[in-house]
Amino acid sequence: MRYHQPFDEILDSRPKLQVLRFLCRKGGEWGVRRLAAEVGMNPVTAHRALRALHQATLLEHRRVGTSDCYALRDDHDLVQEILRPLFRREAEGLERLAQRLRKILGTRRRSAVVTMALYGSVARGQERPTSDLDCLVVVTSASAKSSVRQALESAWRPVMQAFGNPLALSVKTVREAQGMARRRSPLWQNILEQHRVLWGQPLAQVIRGRAA
């Protein structure tokens, strides 16, 4: 490996980044075509990236019949110390956000939250760095609705400083959420089509009247 600025070559292209992310998260040995299909990449582009990463000493390579197979070198210093931790922390971004939100609400307000879910571009995985964070919070009562909204909106500035996203907040009581579902409101249909629960009960369970 290079000891001086090794990542100038290791992370100098999107294909290399995609390949490393995939191998760090999935592990195992992969043929070029199968790996390319998994990451949605042209096989020629994938093979070029794999060869370069092998030359950088990050990957093992062997021939199986007529196929080239590659695997991450788990004992490599850069893999152990930097790449695996990097991609693990990258994948935990929404969980870190959820932890911040739980802390903002505190135990008392948090107990009134039935479900907190993201929808829109973040839930679809199509967000830009400054996209709004579309957040639905379903609470037990009207009084909890006011308290939860005020807590989140008043404390959002440091969260925005940390993550970079404006908050687009929608707080509904269980009864309001169930009413929106019955009316098939456009907002509710959009949320149901693709959302990600940060914590709490599944939305389908809430609208069926099974929220605890």
DRENKEDREN-713020 format. One record per atom (N, C-alpha, C): residue number from 1; residue in three letters; atom name; x, y, z negated. Coordinates in steps of 0.1 Angstrom, whole numbers. Atoms other than C-alpha are relative to their C-alpha. Layout:
<pts>
seq, type, atom, c1, c2, c3
NUM, Ala, CA, X, Y, Z;
...
</pts>
This chain:
<pts>
seq, type, atom, c1, c2, c3
1, Met, N, 8, -12, 0;
1, Met, CA, 0, 0, 0;
1, Met, C, 9, 12, 0;
2, Arg, N, -7, -13, 1;
2, Arg, CA, 10, 36, 4;
2, Arg, C, -2, 5, -14;
3, Tyr, N, 1, -5, 14;
3, Tyr, CA, 17, 53, -30;
3, Tyr, C, -3, 15, 1;
4, His, N, 2, -14, -1;
4, His, CA, 14, 89, -17;
4, His, C, -12, 3, 9;
5, Gln, N, 12, -3, -7;
5, Gln, CA, -21, 100, -7;
5, Gln, C, -5, -11, 9;
6, Pro, N, 4, 12, -8;
6, Pro, CA, -32, 65, 4;
6, Pro, C, -14, 2, 6;
7, Phe, N, 13, -1, -5;
7, Phe, CA, -68, 76, 8;
7, Phe, C, -2, 10, 12;
8, Asp, N, 0, -8, -13;
8, Asp, CA, -59, 100, 37;
8, Asp, C, -3, -9, 11;
9, Glu, N, 2, 9, -11;
9, Glu, CA, -59, 69, 58;
9, Glu, C, -12, -10, -3;
10, Ile, N, 10, 10, 4;
10, Ile, CA, -82, 46, 38;
10, Ile, C, -14, 5, 2;
11, Leu, N, 13, -6, -1;
11, Leu, CA, -112, 69, 37;
11, Leu, C, -1, 11, 10;
12, Asp, N, 0, -10, -9;
12, Asp, CA, -106, 89, 68;
12, Asp, C, -11, -1, 11;
13, Ser, N, 11, 1, -9;
13, Ser, CA, -137, 77, 87;
13, Ser, C, -12, -6, -7;
14, Arg, N, 13, 5, 6;
14, Arg, CA, -174, 69, 80;
14, Arg, C, 0, -16, 2;
15, Pro, N, 0, 14, 0;
15, Pro, CA, -170, 33, 93;
15, Pro, C, 8, -7, -11;
16, Lys, N, -8, 6, 11;
16, Lys, CA, -142, 25, 69;
16, Lys, C, -7, 2, -14;
17, Leu, N, 8, -2, 12;
17, Leu, CA, -163, 40, 41;
17, Leu, C, -11, -9, -2;
18, Gln, N, 11, 9, 0;
18, Gln, CA, -193, 20, 50;
18, Gln, C, 4, -15, -3;
19, Val, N, -5, 13, 2;
19, Val, CA, -173, -12, 52;
19, Val, C, 5, -3, -15;
20, Leu, N, -5, 2, 14;
20, Leu, CA, -156, -7, 18;
20, Leu, C, -11, 0, -10;
21, Arg, N, 12, 0, 9;
21, Arg, CA, -189, 2, 1;
21, Arg, C, -7, -13, 0;
22, Phe, N, 7, 12, -2;
22, Phe, CA, -205, -29, 15;
22, Phe, C, 8, -12, -7;
23, Leu, N, -8, 11, 5;
23, Leu, CA, -176, -52, 5;
23, Leu, C, 2, 1, -15;
24, Cys, N, -2, -2, 15;
24, Cys, CA, -172, -36, -30;
24, Cys, C, -13, -5, -7;
25, Arg, N, 12, 4, 6;
25, Arg, CA, -209, -42, -37;
25, Arg, C, -4, -14, 2;
26, Lys, N, 5, 13, -3;
26, Lys, CA, -215, -75, -20;
26, Lys, C, 10, -11, -3;
27, Gly, N, -11, 10, 2;
27, Gly, CA, -181, -93, -23;
27, Gly, C, -1, -10, 11;
28, Gly, N, 0, 11, -10;
28, Gly, CA, -174, -125, -3;
28, Gly, C, 8, 3, 12;
29, Glu, N, -7, -1, -12;
29, Glu, CA, -159, -132, 30;
29, Glu, C, -11, 1, 12;
30, Trp, N, 10, -3, -11;
30, Trp, CA, -176, -119, 62;
30, Trp, C, 6, 0, 14;
31, Gly, N, -4, -1, -14;
31, Gly, CA, -173, -124, 99;
31, Gly, C, -4, 14, 5;
32, Val, N, 2, -13, -4;
32, Val, CA, -172, -93, 119;
32, Val, C, -14, 3, 5;
33, Arg, N, 13, -2, -5;
33, Arg, CA, -205, -96, 137;
33, Arg, C, -11, 0, -12;
34, Arg, N, 10, 0, 11;
34, Arg, CA, -224, -105, 105;
34, Arg, C, 1, 12, -9;
35, Leu, N, -2, -12, 8;
35, Leu, CA, -209, -77, 85;
35, Leu, C, -5, 12, 8;
36, Ala, N, 5, -12, -8;
36, Ala, CA, -216, -52, 114;
36, Ala, C, -15, 1, -1;
37, Ala, N, 15, 0, 0;
37, Ala, CA, -253, -63, 114;
37, Ala, C, -5, 5, -14;
38, Glu, N, 4, -3, 14;
38, Glu, CA, -255, -59, 76;
38, Glu, C, 1, 15, -2;
39, Val, N, -2, -14, 2;
39, Val, CA, -242, -23, 77;
39, Val, C, -6, 9, 11;
40, Gly, N, 5, -8, -12;
40, Gly, CA, -259, -13, 110;
40, Gly, C, 10, 7, 8;
41, Met, N, -12, -6, -7;
41, Met, CA, -227, -8, 129;
41, Met, C, 3, -8, 12;
42, Asn, N, -4, 7, -12;
42, Asn, CA, -215, -16, 163;
42, Asn, C, 12, -10, -3;
43, Pro, N, -10, 10, 3;
43, Pro, CA, -193, -48, 161;
43, Pro, C, 14, 5, 3;
44, Val, N, -13, -5, -4;
44, Val, CA, -164, -31, 179;
44, Val, C, 5, 10, -10;
45, Thr, N, -3, -10, 10;
45, Thr, CA, -165, -2, 155;
45, Thr, C, 4, -6, -13;
46, Ala, N, -2, 7, 13;
46, Ala, CA, -167, -25, 125;
46, Ala, C, 13, -7, 0;
47, His, N, -12, 7, 0;
47, His, CA, -138, -46, 137;
47, His, C, 12, 9, 0;
48, Arg, N, -11, -10, 1;
48, Arg, CA, -116, -15, 142;
48, Arg, C, 2, 4, -14;
49, Ala, N, -1, -4, 14;
49, Ala, CA, -124, -4, 107;
49, Ala, C, 6, -11, -9;
50, Leu, N, -5, 11, 7;
50, Leu, CA, -117, -39, 93;
50, Leu, C, 15, -2, 2;
51, Arg, N, -14, 2, -3;
51, Arg, CA, -84, -42, 110;
51, Arg, C, 8, 11, -7;
52, Ala, N, -7, -11, 7;
52, Ala, CA, -73, -8, 97;
52, Ala, C, 1, -2, -15;
53, Leu, N, 0, 3, 14;
53, Leu, CA, -83, -17, 62;
53, Leu, C, 9, -12, -4;
54, His, N, -10, 11, 2;
54, His, CA, -64, -50, 65;
54, His, C, 14, 5, 1;
55, Gln, N, -14, -5, -1;
55, Gln, CA, -33, -31, 76;
55, Gln, C, 3, 9, -12;
56, Ala, N, -2, -8, 12;
56, Ala, CA, -38, -8, 46;
56, Ala, C, 2, -9, -13;
57, Thr, N, -2, 11, 10;
57, Thr, CA, -35, -41, 25;
57, Thr, C, -12, -2, -9;
58, Leu, N, 12, 1, 8;
58, Leu, CA, -70, -38, 11;
58, Leu, C, -8, -13, 2;
59, Leu, N, 8, 11, -4;
59, Leu, CA, -85, -68, 29;
59, Leu, C, 8, -12, 3;
60, Glu, N, -5, 13, -5;
60, Glu, CA, -77, -105, 34;
60, Glu, C, -6, -3, 13;
61, His, N, 5, 4, -13;
61, His, CA, -80, -118, 69;
61, His, C, 4, -14, 3;
62, Arg, N, -3, 14, -5;
62, Arg, CA, -82, -153, 84;
62, Arg, C, -9, -3, 12;
63, Arg, N, 7, 4, -12;
63, Arg, CA, -93, -169, 116;
63, Arg, C, -8, -13, -4;
64, Val, N, 8, 12, 2;
64, Val, CA, -122, -194, 114;
64, Val, C, -5, -3, 14;
65, Gly, N, 4, 3, -14;
65, Gly, CA, -125, -210, 148;
65, Gly, C, 4, 12, 9;
66, Thr, N, -2, -12, -9;
66, Thr, CA, -128, -181, 172;
66, Thr, C, -4, 13, -7;
67, Ser, N, 5, -12, 7;
67, Ser, CA, -140, -157, 145;
67, Ser, C, 10, 6, -9;
68, Asp, N, -8, -7, 9;
68, Asp, CA, -122, -131, 125;
68, Asp, C, -8, 2, -13;
69, Cys, N, 7, -2, 13;
69, Cys, CA, -132, -131, 88;
69, Cys, C, 8, 8, -10;
70, Tyr, N, -7, -9, 9;
70, Tyr, CA, -124, -105, 62;
70, Tyr, C, -7, -1, -14;
71, Ala, N, 5, 0, 14;
71, Ala, CA, -127, -103, 24;
71, Ala, C, 8, 11, -7;
72, Leu, N, -7, -10, 8;
72, Leu, CA, -118, -76, -1;
72, Leu, C, 10, -7, -9;
73, Arg, N, -10, 6, 10;
73, Arg, CA, -87, -82, -21;
73, Arg, C, -3, 5, -14;
74, Asp, N, 5, -4, 13;
74, Asp, CA, -101, -81, -55;
74, Asp, C, 11, 3, -10;
75, Asp, N, -11, -3, 10;
75, Asp, CA, -67, -81, -72;
75, Asp, C, 8, 12, 4;
76, His, N, -8, -12, -4;
76, His, CA, -55, -50, -53;
76, His, C, -3, 11, -10;
77, Asp, N, 1, -10, 9;
77, Asp, CA, -48, -21, -75;
77, Asp, C, -10, 11, 3;
78, Leu, N, 10, -11, -4;
78, Leu, CA, -68, 5, -55;
78, Leu, C, -14, -5, -1;
79, Val, N, 14, 6, 1;
79, Val, CA, -98, -19, -54;
79, Val, C, -4, 0, -15;
80, Gln, N, 3, 2, 14;
80, Gln, CA, -97, -26, -92;
80, Gln, C, -2, 14, -7;
81, Glu, N, 0, -12, 8;
81, Glu, CA, -89, 9, -104;
81, Glu, C, -8, 12, 6;
82, Ile, N, 6, -12, -6;
82, Ile, CA, -106, 32, -79;
82, Ile, C, -13, -4, 8;
83, Leu, N, 11, 2, -9;
83, Leu, CA, -128, 17, -52;
83, Leu, C, -12, -7, -6;
84, Arg, N, 11, 7, 6;
84, Arg, CA, -150, -7, -72;
84, Arg, C, -7, 10, -10;
85, Pro, N, 6, -10, 9;
85, Pro, CA, -156, 19, -100;
85, Pro, C, -7, 11, 8;
86, Leu, N, 5, -11, -8;
86, Leu, CA, -162, 46, -74;
86, Leu, C, -14, -4, 6;
87, Phe, N, 13, 4, -6;
87, Phe, CA, -190, 27, -55;
87, Phe, C, -10, -4, -10;
88, Arg, N, 10, 3, 11;
88, Arg, CA, -205, 14, -88;
88, Arg, C, -6, 13, -5;
89, Arg, N, 5, -13, 5;
89, Arg, CA, -208, 50, -101;
89, Arg, C, -9, 7, 11;
90, Glu, N, 8, -5, -11;
90, Glu, CA, -221, 61, -67;
90, Glu, C, -14, -6, 0;
91, Ala, N, 13, 6, 0;
91, Ala, CA, -249, 36, -69;
91, Ala, C, -9, 3, -12;
92, Glu, N, 7, -3, 12;
92, Glu, CA, -258, 47, -104;
92, Glu, C, -6, 14, -1;
93, Gly, N, 4, -14, 1;
93, Gly, CA, -267, 83, -95;
93, Gly, C, -14, 2, -5;
94, Leu, N, 14, -1, 5;
94, Leu, CA, -305, 79, -100;
94, Leu, C, -2, -4, -14;
95, Glu, N, 1, 4, 15;
95, Glu, CA, -300, 61, -133;
95, Glu, C, 6, 11, -9;
96, Arg, N, -6, -11, 8;
96, Arg, CA, -278, 90, -145;
96, Arg, C, -10, 11, -1;
97, Leu, N, 11, -10, 0;
97, Leu, CA, -306, 114, -135;
97, Leu, C, -11, -4, -9;
98, Ala, N, 11, 5, 9;
98, Ala, CA, -332, 93, -153;
98, Ala, C, 4, 2, -14;
99, Gln, N, -4, -2, 13;
99, Gln, CA, -311, 94, -184;
99, Gln, C, 0, 14, -5;
100, Arg, N, 1, -15, 3;
100, Arg, CA, -309, 132, -183;
100, Arg, C, -14, 4, -2;
101, Leu, N, 15, -4, 2;
101, Leu, CA, -347, 134, -179;
101, Leu, C, -5, -6, -13;
102, Arg, N, 4, 6, 13;
102, Arg, CA, -353, 110, -208;
102, Arg, C, 5, 9, -12;
103, Lys, N, -6, -8, 10;
103, Lys, CA, -330, 131, -229;
103, Lys, C, -8, 14, -2;
104, Ile, N, 8, -12, 0;
104, Ile, CA, -349, 163, -219;
104, Ile, C, -13, -1, -7;
105, Leu, N, 13, 2, 6;
105, Leu, CA, -382, 149, -229;
105, Leu, C, 0, -3, -14;
106, Gly, N, -1, 4, 14;
106, Gly, CA, -371, 135, -262;
106, Gly, C, -10, -11, -3;
107, Thr, N, 8, 12, 3;
107, Thr, CA, -388, 106, -280;
107, Thr, C, -15, 3, 0;
108, Arg, N, 15, -3, 2;
108, Arg, CA, -422, 123, -287;
108, Arg, C, -6, 2, 14;
109, Arg, N, 6, -3, -14;
109, Arg, CA, -428, 136, -251;
109, Arg, C, 1, -13, 8;
110, Arg, N, -3, 12, -8;
110, Arg, CA, -413, 104, -236;
110, Arg, C, -11, -10, -2;
111, Ser, N, 11, 10, 3;
111, Ser, CA, -439, 83, -254;
111, Ser, C, -13, 2, 7;
112, Ala, N, 12, -3, -7;
112, Ala, CA, -466, 101, -235;
112, Ala, C, 1, -2, 15;
113, Val, N, -2, 3, -14;
113, Val, CA, -451, 93, -201;
113, Val, C, -3, -14, 3;
114, Val, N, 3, 14, -5;
114, Val, CA, -467, 63, -184;
114, Val, C, 9, -4, 11;
115, Thr, N, -8, 3, -12;
115, Thr, CA, -447, 65, -152;
115, Thr, C, 7, 13, 4;
116, Met, N, -7, -11, -7;
116, Met, CA, -420, 88, -138;
116, Met, C, 6, -6, 13;
117, Ala, N, -5, 6, -13;
117, Ala, CA, -413, 82, -101;
117, Ala, C, 4, 11, 10;
118, Leu, N, -4, -9, -11;
118, Leu, CA, -395, 99, -72;
118, Leu, C, -7, -4, 13;
119, Tyr, N, 5, 3, -13;
119, Tyr, CA, -410, 102, -38;
119, Tyr, C, 6, 10, 10;
120, Gly, N, -6, -9, -9;
120, Gly, CA, -402, 121, -6;
120, Gly, C, 13, -5, 5;
121, Ser, N, -12, 4, -7;
121, Ser, CA, -368, 121, 10;
121, Ser, C, 10, -7, -9;
122, Val, N, -9, 7, 9;
122, Val, CA, -349, 110, -21;
122, Val, C, -4, -15, -1;
123, Ala, N, 5, 14, 1;
123, Ala, CA, -371, 79, -24;
123, Ala, C, 3, -8, 13;
124, Arg, N, -2, 6, -13;
124, Arg, CA, -367, 72, 13;
124, Arg, C, 15, -2, 3;
125, Gly, N, -14, 1, -3;
125, Gly, CA, -329, 75, 11;
125, Gly, C, 4, 9, 11;
126, Gln, N, -2, -8, -11;
126, Gln, CA, -330, 103, 36;
126, Gln, C, 3, 15, -4;
127, Glu, N, -2, -13, 5;
127, Glu, CA, -322, 133, 14;
127, Glu, C, 13, 7, 5;
128, Arg, N, -12, -8, -2;
128, Arg, CA, -298, 161, 21;
128, Arg, C, 6, 4, -14;
129, Pro, N, -6, -3, 13;
129, Pro, CA, -274, 173, -7;
129, Pro, C, -9, 10, -8;
130, Thr, N, 8, -10, 7;
130, Thr, CA, -298, 202, -15;
130, Thr, C, -15, -2, 1;
131, Ser, N, 15, 3, -1;
131, Ser, CA, -332, 184, -9;
131, Ser, C, -7, 2, -13;
132, Asp, N, 8, 0, 12;
132, Asp, CA, -359, 190, -34;
132, Asp, C, -1, -14, -6;
133, Leu, N, 2, 12, 7;
133, Leu, CA, -363, 163, -60;
133, Leu, C, -15, -1, -3;
134, Asp, N, 15, 2, 1;
134, Asp, CA, -400, 153, -55;
134, Asp, C, -2, -10, -11;
135, Cys, N, 1, 9, 12;
135, Cys, CA, -409, 139, -89;
135, Cys, C, -15, 0, -5;
136, Leu, N, 13, 2, 6;
136, Leu, CA, -443, 125, -101;
136, Leu, C, 1, -5, -14;
137, Val, N, 0, 5, 14;
137, Val, CA, -449, 122, -138;
137, Val, C, -15, -3, -3;
138, Val, N, 14, 3, 4;
138, Val, CA, -481, 104, -149;
138, Val, C, 0, -1, -16;
139, Val, N, 1, -1, 15;
139, Val, CA, -490, 111, -186;
139, Val, C, -13, -4, -5;
140, Thr, N, 11, 6, 7;
140, Thr, CA, -515, 99, -211;
140, Thr, C, -12, 10, -1;
141, Ser, N, 10, -10, 3;
141, Ser, CA, -534, 132, -217;
141, Ser, C, 3, 14, 6;
142, Ala, N, -1, -13, -5;
142, Ala, CA, -540, 168, -207;
142, Ala, C, 10, 8, -9;
143, Ser, N, -10, -7, 8;
143, Ser, CA, -520, 181, -237;
143, Ser, C, 14, -5, 3;
144, Ala, N, -13, 5, -4;
144, Ala, CA, -491, 158, -228;
144, Ala, C, 5, 6, 13;
145, Lys, N, -3, -5, -14;
145, Lys, CA, -493, 171, -192;
145, Lys, C, 7, 14, -2;
146, Ser, N, -6, -13, 1;
146, Ser, CA, -486, 207, -203;
146, Ser, C, 13, -1, -7;
147, Ser, N, -12, 1, 8;
147, Ser, CA, -459, 197, -228;
147, Ser, C, 12, -5, 9;
148, Val, N, -10, 6, -8;
148, Val, CA, -440, 175, -203;
148, Val, C, 4, 9, 11;
149, Arg, N, -3, -9, -10;
149, Arg, CA, -442, 200, -175;
149, Arg, C, 9, 12, -5;
150, Gln, N, -8, -12, 6;
150, Gln, CA, -429, 229, -197;
150, Gln, C, 14, -5, -3;
151, Ala, N, -14, 5, 4;
151, Ala, CA, -400, 207, -210;
151, Ala, C, 9, -2, 12;
152, Leu, N, -9, 3, -12;
152, Leu, CA, -388, 196, -176;
152, Leu, C, 3, 13, 8;
153, Glu, N, -2, -12, -7;
153, Glu, CA, -392, 230, -159;
153, Glu, C, 10, 9, -7;
154, Ser, N, -8, -10, 8;
154, Ser, CA, -375, 250, -187;
154, Ser, C, 14, -5, -1;
155, Ala, N, -14, 5, 1;
155, Ala, CA, -345, 226, -189;
155, Ala, C, 6, -4, 13;
156, Trp, N, -5, 5, -13;
156, Trp, CA, -340, 220, -152;
156, Trp, C, 13, 6, 5;
157, Arg, N, -12, -7, -5;
157, Arg, CA, -312, 246, -146;
157, Arg, C, 13, -8, -2;
158, Pro, N, -12, 8, 1;
158, Pro, CA, -284, 225, -161;
158, Pro, C, 0, -13, 8;
159, Val, N, 1, 12, -8;
159, Val, CA, -297, 194, -143;
159, Val, C, 3, 3, 14;
160, Met, N, -2, -4, -14;
160, Met, CA, -297, 213, -110;
160, Met, C, 15, 3, 2;
161, Gln, N, -15, -2, -1;
161, Gln, CA, -261, 224, -118;
161, Gln, C, 7, -13, 2;
162, Ala, N, -7, 13, 0;
162, Ala, CA, -251, 188, -123;
162, Ala, C, -3, -8, 13;
163, Phe, N, 3, 8, -11;
163, Phe, CA, -269, 173, -94;
163, Phe, C, -3, 7, 13;
164, Gly, N, 1, -9, -12;
164, Gly, CA, -276, 202, -70;
164, Gly, C, -14, 0, 7;
165, Asn, N, 14, 1, -7;
165, Asn, CA, -314, 196, -63;
165, Asn, C, -10, 8, -8;
166, Pro, N, 11, -6, 6;
166, Pro, CA, -343, 219, -70;
166, Pro, C, -11, -10, -3;
167, Leu, N, 10, 10, 5;
167, Leu, CA, -372, 202, -88;
167, Leu, C, -14, 4, 6;
168, Ala, N, 14, -2, -4;
168, Ala, CA, -406, 198, -71;
168, Ala, C, -8, -10, -8;
169, Leu, N, 6, 9, 10;
169, Leu, CA, -427, 185, -100;
169, Leu, C, -15, -1, 1;
170, Ser, N, 14, 2, 0;
170, Ser, CA, -461, 170, -100;
170, Ser, C, -3, -8, -13;
171, Val, N, 3, 7, 12;
171, Val, CA, -475, 161, -134;
171, Val, C, -15, -3, 0;
172, Lys, N, 14, 4, -1;
172, Lys, CA, -508, 142, -135;
172, Lys, C, -3, -9, -12;
173, Thr, N, 4, 10, 10;
173, Thr, CA, -528, 124, -162;
173, Thr, C, -4, -13, 7;
174, Val, N, 4, 13, -6;
174, Val, CA, -537, 88, -157;
174, Val, C, -13, 1, 7;
175, Arg, N, 13, -2, -6;
175, Arg, CA, -573, 98, -150;
175, Arg, C, 1, 8, 14;
176, Glu, N, -1, -8, -12;
176, Glu, CA, -562, 124, -124;
176, Glu, C, 7, -9, 11;
177, Ala, N, -6, 8, -10;
177, Ala, CA, -539, 99, -107;
177, Ala, C, -9, -10, 6;
178, Gln, N, 10, 10, -5;
178, Gln, CA, -567, 73, -105;
178, Gln, C, -10, 7, 9;
179, Gly, N, 9, -8, -9;
179, Gly, CA, -590, 100, -90;
179, Gly, C, 6, 3, 13;
180, Met, N, -7, -2, -12;
180, Met, CA, -564, 109, -64;
180, Met, C, 1, -13, 9;
181, Ala, N, 0, 13, -7;
181, Ala, CA, -561, 72, -55;
181, Ala, C, -13, -3, 6;
182, Arg, N, 13, 3, -5;
182, Arg, CA, -598, 68, -51;
182, Arg, C, -4, 9, 12;
183, Arg, N, 3, -9, -11;
183, Arg, CA, -601, 99, -29;
183, Arg, C, 10, -1, 12;
184, Arg, N, -11, 2, -10;
184, Arg, CA, -570, 87, -9;
184, Arg, C, 6, 14, 4;
185, Ser, N, -6, -13, -3;
185, Ser, CA, -555, 122, -12;
185, Ser, C, 13, -2, 8;
186, Pro, N, -12, 1, -8;
186, Pro, CA, -527, 129, 13;
186, Pro, C, 13, -1, -8;
187, Leu, N, -12, 0, 8;
187, Leu, CA, -502, 135, -15;
187, Leu, C, 1, -14, -6;
188, Trp, N, -1, 13, 6;
188, Trp, CA, -511, 102, -32;
188, Trp, C, 4, -11, 10;
189, Gln, N, -3, 9, -10;
189, Gln, CA, -509, 83, 0;
189, Gln, C, 15, 0, 4;
190, Asn, N, -14, -1, -3;
190, Asn, CA, -475, 97, 7;
190, Asn, C, 9, -6, -11;
191, Ile, N, -7, 5, 11;
191, Ile, CA, -463, 88, -28;
191, Ile, C, 0, -16, 0;
192, Leu, N, 1, 15, 1;
192, Leu, CA, -476, 52, -26;
192, Leu, C, 7, -7, 11;
193, Glu, N, -8, 6, -11;
193, Glu, CA, -460, 46, 8;
193, Glu, C, 14, -3, -3;
194, Gln, N, -14, 2, 4;
194, Gln, CA, -426, 50, -6;
194, Gln, C, 4, 9, -12;
195, His, N, -4, -7, 12;
195, His, CA, -416, 59, -41;
195, His, C, 10, -9, -8;
196, Arg, N, -10, 7, 8;
196, Arg, CA, -390, 48, -67;
196, Arg, C, -3, 3, -14;
197, Val, N, 3, -2, 14;
197, Val, CA, -400, 44, -103;
197, Val, C, 13, 2, -8;
198, Leu, N, -11, -2, 8;
198, Leu, CA, -374, 59, -126;
198, Leu, C, -1, -7, -13;
199, Trp, N, 3, 8, 11;
199, Trp, CA, -390, 45, -156;
199, Trp, C, -15, -1, -2;
200, Gly, N, 14, 2, 2;
200, Gly, CA, -424, 33, -168;
200, Gly, C, -7, -11, 8;
201, Gln, N, 7, 11, -6;
201, Gln, CA, -451, 12, -153;
201, Gln, C, -2, 2, 15;
202, Pro, N, 2, -2, -14;
202, Pro, CA, -456, 5, -116;
202, Pro, C, -13, 8, 3;
203, Leu, N, 11, -9, -4;
203, Leu, CA, -479, 30, -99;
203, Leu, C, -13, -8, 3;
204, Ala, N, 12, 9, -3;
204, Ala, CA, -502, 2, -86;
204, Ala, C, -7, -4, -13;
205, Gln, N, 6, 4, 13;
205, Gln, CA, -508, -9, -122;
205, Gln, C, -7, 12, -6;
206, Val, N, 6, -12, 5;
206, Val, CA, -516, 27, -132;
206, Val, C, -13, 3, 6;
207, Ile, N, 12, -4, -7;
207, Ile, CA, -542, 33, -105;
207, Ile, C, -11, -11, -1;
208, Arg, N, 10, 11, 2;
208, Arg, CA, -559, -1, -112;
208, Arg, C, -5, 1, -14;
209, Gly, N, 5, -2, 14;
209, Gly, CA, -565, 11, -148;
209, Gly, C, 6, -9, -10;
210, Arg, N, -6, 9, 10;
210, Arg, CA, -541, -12, -165;
210, Arg, C, 12, 6, -7;
211, Ala, N, -11, -7, 7;
211, Ala, CA, -518, 14, -179;
211, Ala, C, -2, -1, -15;
212, Ala, N, 1, 2, 15;
212, Ala, CA, -510, 7, -215;
212, Ala, C, -1, 13, -7;
</pts>
